[in-house]
Amino acid sequence: MMKVALLCTECGSRNYTTESEHKERLVLKKYCRTCNRHTTHKSSI
């Protein structure tokens, strides 16, 4: 397991961290406090 940061695709801020066993990129829809709305977040692998 490795820790990965989730980056907002709109503003680029790192809002969340998670653990992942997979080498592929995670793409999740999460709330961004900077954008003040739900946006797509991608892992920083």
C-alpha distance matrix in Angstrom:
0.0 3.8 6.9 9.6 13.2 15.5 18.9 22.1 24.0 27.3 27.2 24.0 23.0 19.4 19.7 16.3 12.7 9.8 6.1 5.5 4.8 8.3 10.3 13.1 14.1 14.0 17.5 18.5 21.8 21.5 24.2 24.9 27.0 28.4 29.7 30.5 29.5 26.8 25.4 22.8 19.6 17.4 14.1 14.7 12.9
3.8 0.0 3.8 6.5 10.1 12.9 16.0 19.5 21.4 24.6 24.2 20.9 19.8 16.3 17.0 14.0 10.3 8.3 5.4 5.6 6.5 8.9 9.7 12.3 12.6 12.8 16.2 17.3 20.5 20.1 22.5 22.6 24.6 25.7 27.1 28.3 27.6 25.1 23.5 21.0 17.5 15.2 11.6 11.6 10.1
6.9 3.8 0.0 3.8 6.9 9.9 13.1 16.5 18.9 21.9 21.2 17.9 16.5 12.8 13.4 10.4 6.7 5.6 4.4 6.4 9.0 10.9 11.6 13.2 12.4 12.0 14.9 15.5 18.3 17.3 19.4 19.3 21.1 22.2 23.8 24.9 24.4 22.2 20.8 18.7 15.0 13.3 9.8 9.8 9.6
9.6 6.5 3.8 0.0 3.8 6.6 9.6 13.1 15.2 18.3 17.8 14.5 13.5 10.1 11.1 8.6 5.6 5.5 6.0 7.0 10.0 10.5 10.6 11.3 9.6 9.2 11.8 12.7 15.5 14.8 17.0 16.7 18.8 19.5 20.8 22.3 21.7 19.4 17.6 15.3 11.6 9.6 6.1 6.2 6.8
13.2 10.1 6.9 3.8 0.0 3.8 6.4 9.9 12.4 15.1 14.3 11.1 9.8 6.3 7.6 5.9 4.4 6.5 8.7 10.1 13.5 13.7 13.5 13.4 10.8 9.9 11.4 11.7 13.8 12.6 14.2 13.3 15.3 15.8 17.3 18.9 18.6 16.7 14.9 13.1 9.3 8.2 5.6 5.6 8.1
15.5 12.9 9.9 6.6 3.8 0.0 3.8 6.7 9.3 12.1 11.9 9.2 8.4 5.7 6.3 5.2 5.8 7.6 10.4 11.3 14.7 14.3 14.2 13.1 9.8 8.1 8.4 8.5 10.2 9.2 11.2 10.5 13.1 13.7 14.5 16.1 15.3 13.2 11.2 9.4 5.6 5.3 4.5 6.2 9.3
18.9 16.0 13.1 9.6 6.4 3.8 0.0 3.8 6.2 8.8 8.4 5.5 5.6 4.6 6.5 7.5 9.1 11.4 14.1 14.8 18.0 17.1 16.3 14.8 11.2 10.2 9.5 9.9 10.7 9.9 11.1 9.4 12.0 11.6 12.2 14.5 14.1 12.5 9.9 8.4 5.1 5.3 6.2 6.6 10.3
22.1 19.5 16.5 13.1 9.9 6.7 3.8 0.0 3.8 5.5 5.8 4.8 5.5 6.5 7.3 9.2 11.8 14.0 17.0 17.6 20.9 19.7 19.2 17.1 13.3 11.9 10.0 9.6 9.2 8.4 9.0 7.0 10.0 9.2 8.9 11.5 10.8 9.5 6.7 6.1 4.5 6.7 9.1 10.1 13.6
24.0 21.4 18.9 15.2 12.4 9.3 6.2 3.8 0.0 3.8 6.0 5.6 8.2 9.8 11.0 12.7 14.9 16.7 19.3 19.3 22.1 20.4 19.3 16.8 13.1 12.3 9.9 10.5 10.1 10.7 11.6 9.9 12.9 11.6 10.4 13.3 12.2 10.8 7.2 5.9 5.8 6.9 10.0 10.9 14.0
27.3 24.6 21.9 18.3 15.1 12.1 8.8 5.5 3.8 0.0 3.8 6.0 8.4 11.1 12.0 14.5 17.2 19.4 22.4 22.7 25.7 24.1 23.2 20.6 16.9 15.9 13.3 13.1 11.7 11.7 11.5 9.2 11.6 9.5 7.6 11.0 10.4 10.2 7.1 7.8 8.6 10.6 13.6 14.2 17.6
27.2 24.2 21.2 17.8 14.3 11.9 8.4 5.8 6.0 3.8 0.0 3.8 5.7 9.2 10.5 13.6 16.4 19.2 22.3 23.1 26.3 25.0 24.0 22.0 18.3 17.4 15.3 15.1 13.9 13.0 12.1 8.9 10.3 7.5 7.1 10.8 11.4 11.9 9.5 10.4 10.1 11.9 14.1 14.0 17.6
24.0 20.9 17.9 14.5 11.1 9.2 5.5 4.8 5.6 6.0 3.8 0.0 3.8 6.6 9.0 11.7 13.8 16.6 19.4 20.2 23.2 22.1 20.9 19.2 15.6 15.1 13.8 14.1 13.9 13.0 12.9 9.9 11.7 9.5 10.0 13.4 13.8 13.5 10.8 10.5 8.9 9.7 11.1 10.5 14.1
23.0 19.8 16.5 13.5 9.8 8.4 5.6 5.5 8.2 8.4 5.7 3.8 0.0 3.8 6.0 9.2 11.6 14.9 18.1 19.5 22.8 22.3 21.6 20.3 16.7 15.8 14.8 14.3 14.0 12.2 11.5 8.3 9.2 7.6 9.4 12.1 13.1 13.1 11.3 11.6 9.4 10.8 11.6 11.1 14.9
19.4 16.3 12.8 10.1 6.3 5.7 4.6 6.5 9.8 11.1 9.2 6.6 3.8 0.0 3.8 6.0 7.9 11.4 14.5 16.2 19.6 19.5 19.1 18.3 14.9 13.8 13.5 13.1 13.5 11.4 11.4 9.1 10.3 10.0 12.0 14.0 14.6 13.9 12.3 11.9 8.9 9.7 9.4 9.1 12.7
19.7 17.0 13.4 11.1 7.6 6.3 6.5 7.3 11.0 12.0 10.5 9.0 6.0 3.8 0.0 3.8 7.2 10.5 14.1 16.2 19.9 20.1 20.3 19.4 16.1 14.0 13.5 12.0 11.8 8.9 8.5 6.7 7.8 8.9 10.9 11.9 12.4 11.7 11.1 11.4 8.7 10.6 10.8 11.6 15.0
16.3 14.0 10.4 8.6 5.9 5.2 7.5 9.2 12.7 14.5 13.6 11.7 9.2 6.0 3.8 0.0 3.8 6.8 10.5 12.8 16.6 17.1 17.9 17.3 14.3 12.0 12.2 10.6 11.3 8.8 9.5 9.2 10.8 12.4 14.1 14.6 14.5 13.0 12.4 11.9 8.8 10.0 9.4 10.8 13.6
12.7 10.3 6.7 5.6 4.4 5.8 9.1 11.8 14.9 17.2 16.4 13.8 11.6 7.9 7.2 3.8 0.0 3.8 7.1 9.8 13.5 14.6 15.5 15.6 13.2 11.3 12.6 11.8 13.6 11.6 13.1 12.9 14.5 16.0 17.7 18.4 18.2 16.3 15.5 14.2 10.7 10.7 8.7 9.8 11.8
9.8 8.3 5.6 5.5 6.5 7.6 11.4 14.0 16.7 19.4 19.2 16.6 14.9 11.4 10.5 6.8 3.8 0.0 3.8 6.6 10.3 11.8 13.4 13.7 12.1 9.9 12.0 11.3 13.7 12.4 14.7 15.3 17.3 19.1 20.4 20.9 20.0 17.6 16.8 15.1 11.8 11.2 8.9 10.7 11.8
6.1 5.4 4.4 6.0 8.7 10.4 14.1 17.0 19.3 22.4 22.3 19.4 18.1 14.5 14.1 10.5 7.1 3.8 0.0 3.8 7.0 9.3 11.4 12.6 12.0 10.5 13.5 13.5 16.4 15.7 18.2 19.0 21.1 22.8 24.0 24.6 23.6 21.0 20.0 17.8 14.5 13.2 10.3 11.8 11.6
5.5 5.6 6.4 7.0 10.1 11.3 14.8 17.6 19.3 22.7 23.1 20.2 19.5 16.2 16.2 12.8 9.8 6.6 3.8 0.0 3.8 5.6 8.0 9.3 9.5 8.7 12.1 13.0 16.4 16.6 19.6 20.5 23.1 24.5 25.3 26.1 24.7 21.8 20.3 17.6 14.6 12.5 9.6 11.4 10.2
4.8 6.5 9.0 10.0 13.5 14.7 18.0 20.9 22.1 25.7 26.3 23.2 22.8 19.6 19.9 16.6 13.5 10.3 7.0 3.8 0.0 3.8 6.8 9.1 10.7 10.8 14.4 15.8 19.4 20.0 23.2 24.2 26.8 28.2 28.8 29.8 28.2 25.1 23.5 20.5 17.7 15.2 12.3 13.7 11.6
8.3 8.9 10.9 10.5 13.7 14.3 17.1 19.7 20.4 24.1 25.0 22.1 22.3 19.5 20.1 17.1 14.6 11.8 9.3 5.6 3.8 0.0 3.8 5.6 7.9 8.7 12.4 14.5 18.2 19.5 22.9 23.8 26.8 27.8 28.0 29.3 27.5 24.2 22.2 18.8 16.3 13.5 11.0 12.6 10.1
10.3 9.7 11.6 10.6 13.5 14.2 16.3 19.2 19.3 23.2 24.0 20.9 21.6 19.1 20.3 17.9 15.5 13.4 11.4 8.0 6.8 3.8 0.0 3.8 6.7 9.0 12.6 15.4 19.1 20.5 23.8 24.1 27.2 27.7 27.9 29.6 27.9 24.8 22.4 18.8 16.3 12.8 10.2 10.9 7.7
13.1 12.3 13.2 11.3 13.4 13.1 14.8 17.1 16.8 20.6 22.0 19.2 20.3 18.3 19.4 17.3 15.6 13.7 12.6 9.3 9.1 5.6 3.8 0.0 3.8 6.6 9.6 12.8 16.5 18.3 21.8 22.3 25.6 26.0 25.7 27.5 25.5 22.3 19.6 16.0 13.9 10.5 8.9 10.3 7.9
14.1 12.6 12.4 9.6 10.8 9.8 11.2 13.3 13.1 16.9 18.3 15.6 16.7 14.9 16.1 14.3 13.2 12.1 12.0 9.5 10.7 7.9 6.7 3.8 0.0 3.8 6.4 9.8 13.3 15.1 18.3 18.6 22.0 22.3 21.9 23.8 21.9 18.8 16.0 12.4 10.2 6.7 5.5 7.6 6.5
14.0 12.8 12.0 9.2 9.9 8.1 10.2 11.9 12.3 15.9 17.4 15.1 15.8 13.8 14.0 12.0 11.3 9.9 10.5 8.7 10.8 8.7 9.0 6.6 3.8 0.0 3.8 6.4 10.1 11.8 15.3 16.1 19.5 20.4 19.9 21.3 19.2 15.9 13.6 10.2 8.0 5.6 5.2 8.7 8.8
17.5 16.2 14.9 11.8 11.4 8.4 9.5 10.0 9.9 13.3 15.3 13.8 14.8 13.5 13.5 12.2 12.6 12.0 13.5 12.1 14.4 12.4 12.6 9.6 6.4 3.8 0.0 3.8 7.0 9.5 13.0 14.0 17.6 18.3 17.3 18.7 16.2 12.9 10.4 6.8 5.7 4.6 6.7 10.2 11.4
18.5 17.3 15.5 12.7 11.7 8.5 9.9 9.6 10.5 13.1 15.1 14.1 14.3 13.1 12.0 10.6 11.8 11.3 13.5 13.0 15.8 14.5 15.4 12.8 9.8 6.4 3.8 0.0 3.8 6.1 9.8 11.6 15.2 16.6 15.5 16.2 13.6 10.0 8.4 5.7 5.3 6.5 8.7 12.3 14.0
21.8 20.5 18.3 15.5 13.8 10.2 10.7 9.2 10.1 11.7 13.9 13.9 14.0 13.5 11.8 11.3 13.6 13.7 16.4 16.4 19.4 18.2 19.1 16.5 13.3 10.1 7.0 3.8 0.0 3.8 7.1 9.4 13.0 14.5 12.9 13.2 10.2 6.4 5.5 4.4 5.9 8.7 11.5 14.8 17.1
21.5 20.1 17.3 14.8 12.6 9.2 9.9 8.4 10.7 11.7 13.0 13.0 12.2 11.4 8.9 8.8 11.6 12.4 15.7 16.6 20.0 19.5 20.5 18.3 15.1 11.8 9.5 6.1 3.8 0.0 3.8 6.4 9.8 11.9 11.0 10.8 8.4 5.3 5.8 6.3 6.4 9.8 11.9 14.9 17.6
24.2 22.5 19.4 17.0 14.2 11.2 11.1 9.0 11.6 11.5 12.1 12.9 11.5 11.4 8.5 9.5 13.1 14.7 18.2 19.6 23.2 22.9 23.8 21.8 18.3 15.3 13.0 9.8 7.1 3.8 0.0 3.8 6.4 9.0 8.3 7.3 5.6 4.2 6.2 8.5 8.8 12.5 14.6 17.0 20.1
24.9 22.6 19.3 16.7 13.3 10.5 9.4 7.0 9.9 9.2 8.9 9.9 8.3 9.1 6.7 9.2 12.9 15.3 19.0 20.5 24.2 23.8 24.1 22.3 18.6 16.1 14.0 11.6 9.4 6.4 3.8 0.0 3.8 5.5 5.4 5.7 5.7 5.9 6.5 8.9 8.7 12.2 14.2 15.8 19.4
27.0 24.6 21.1 18.8 15.3 13.1 12.0 10.0 12.9 11.6 10.3 11.7 9.2 10.3 7.8 10.8 14.5 17.3 21.1 23.1 26.8 26.8 27.2 25.6 22.0 19.5 17.6 15.2 13.0 9.8 6.4 3.8 0.0 3.8 5.6 4.8 7.1 8.8 10.0 12.7 12.3 15.6 17.2 18.4 22.0
28.4 25.7 22.2 19.5 15.8 13.7 11.6 9.2 11.6 9.5 7.5 9.5 7.6 10.0 8.9 12.4 16.0 19.1 22.8 24.5 28.2 27.8 27.7 26.0 22.3 20.4 18.3 16.6 14.5 11.9 9.0 5.5 3.8 0.0 3.8 5.5 8.2 10.3 10.4 13.0 12.7 15.7 17.5 18.0 21.8
29.7 27.1 23.8 20.8 17.3 14.5 12.2 8.9 10.4 7.6 7.1 10.0 9.4 12.0 10.9 14.1 17.7 20.4 24.0 25.3 28.8 28.0 27.9 25.7 21.9 19.9 17.3 15.5 12.9 11.0 8.3 5.4 5.6 3.8 0.0 3.8 5.5 8.0 8.0 11.2 12.0 15.2 17.7 18.7 22.4
30.5 28.3 24.9 22.3 18.9 16.1 14.5 11.5 13.3 11.0 10.8 13.4 12.1 14.0 11.9 14.6 18.4 20.9 24.6 26.1 29.8 29.3 29.6 27.5 23.8 21.3 18.7 16.2 13.2 10.8 7.3 5.7 4.8 5.5 3.8 0.0 3.8 7.3 9.1 12.6 13.6 17.3 19.7 21.1 24.7
29.5 27.6 24.4 21.7 18.6 15.3 14.1 10.8 12.2 10.4 11.4 13.8 13.1 14.6 12.4 14.5 18.2 20.0 23.6 24.7 28.2 27.5 27.9 25.5 21.9 19.2 16.2 13.6 10.2 8.4 5.6 5.7 7.1 8.2 5.5 3.8 0.0 3.8 6.3 10.1 11.9 15.6 18.4 20.4 23.8
26.8 25.1 22.2 19.4 16.7 13.2 12.5 9.5 10.8 10.2 11.9 13.5 13.1 13.9 11.7 13.0 16.3 17.6 21.0 21.8 25.1 24.2 24.8 22.3 18.8 15.9 12.9 10.0 6.4 5.3 4.2 5.9 8.8 10.3 8.0 7.3 3.8 0.0 3.8 7.1 9.2 13.0 15.9 18.3 21.4
25.4 23.5 20.8 17.6 14.9 11.2 9.9 6.7 7.2 7.1 9.5 10.8 11.3 12.3 11.1 12.4 15.5 16.8 20.0 20.3 23.5 22.2 22.4 19.6 16.0 13.6 10.4 8.4 5.5 5.8 6.2 6.5 10.0 10.4 8.0 9.1 6.3 3.8 0.0 3.8 6.4 10.0 13.2 15.5 18.6
22.8 21.0 18.7 15.3 13.1 9.4 8.4 6.1 5.9 7.8 10.4 10.5 11.6 11.9 11.4 11.9 14.2 15.1 17.8 17.6 20.5 18.8 18.8 16.0 12.4 10.2 6.8 5.7 4.4 6.3 8.5 8.9 12.7 13.0 11.2 12.6 10.1 7.1 3.8 0.0 3.8 6.7 10.3 12.9 15.5
19.6 17.5 15.0 11.6 9.3 5.6 5.1 4.5 5.8 8.6 10.1 8.9 9.4 8.9 8.7 8.8 10.7 11.8 14.5 14.6 17.7 16.3 16.3 13.9 10.2 8.0 5.7 5.3 5.9 6.4 8.8 8.7 12.3 12.7 12.0 13.6 11.9 9.2 6.4 3.8 0.0 3.8 6.9 9.4 12.3
17.4 15.2 13.3 9.6 8.2 5.3 5.3 6.7 6.9 10.6 11.9 9.7 10.8 9.7 10.6 10.0 10.7 11.2 13.2 12.5 15.2 13.5 12.8 10.5 6.7 5.6 4.6 6.5 8.7 9.8 12.5 12.2 15.6 15.7 15.2 17.3 15.6 13.0 10.0 6.7 3.8 0.0 3.8 6.5 8.8
14.1 11.6 9.8 6.1 5.6 4.5 6.2 9.1 10.0 13.6 14.1 11.1 11.6 9.4 10.8 9.4 8.7 8.9 10.3 9.6 12.3 11.0 10.2 8.9 5.5 5.2 6.7 8.7 11.5 11.9 14.6 14.2 17.2 17.5 17.7 19.7 18.4 15.9 13.2 10.3 6.9 3.8 0.0 3.8 5.7
14.7 11.6 9.8 6.2 5.6 6.2 6.6 10.1 10.9 14.2 14.0 10.5 11.1 9.1 11.6 10.8 9.8 10.7 11.8 11.4 13.7 12.6 10.9 10.3 7.6 8.7 10.2 12.3 14.8 14.9 17.0 15.8 18.4 18.0 18.7 21.1 20.4 18.3 15.5 12.9 9.4 6.5 3.8 0.0 3.8
12.9 10.1 9.6 6.8 8.1 9.3 10.3 13.6 14.0 17.6 17.6 14.1 14.9 12.7 15.0 13.6 11.8 11.8 11.6 10.2 11.6 10.1 7.7 7.9 6.5 8.8 11.4 14.0 17.1 17.6 20.1 19.4 22.0 21.8 22.4 24.7 23.8 21.4 18.6 15.5 12.3 8.8 5.7 3.8 0.0
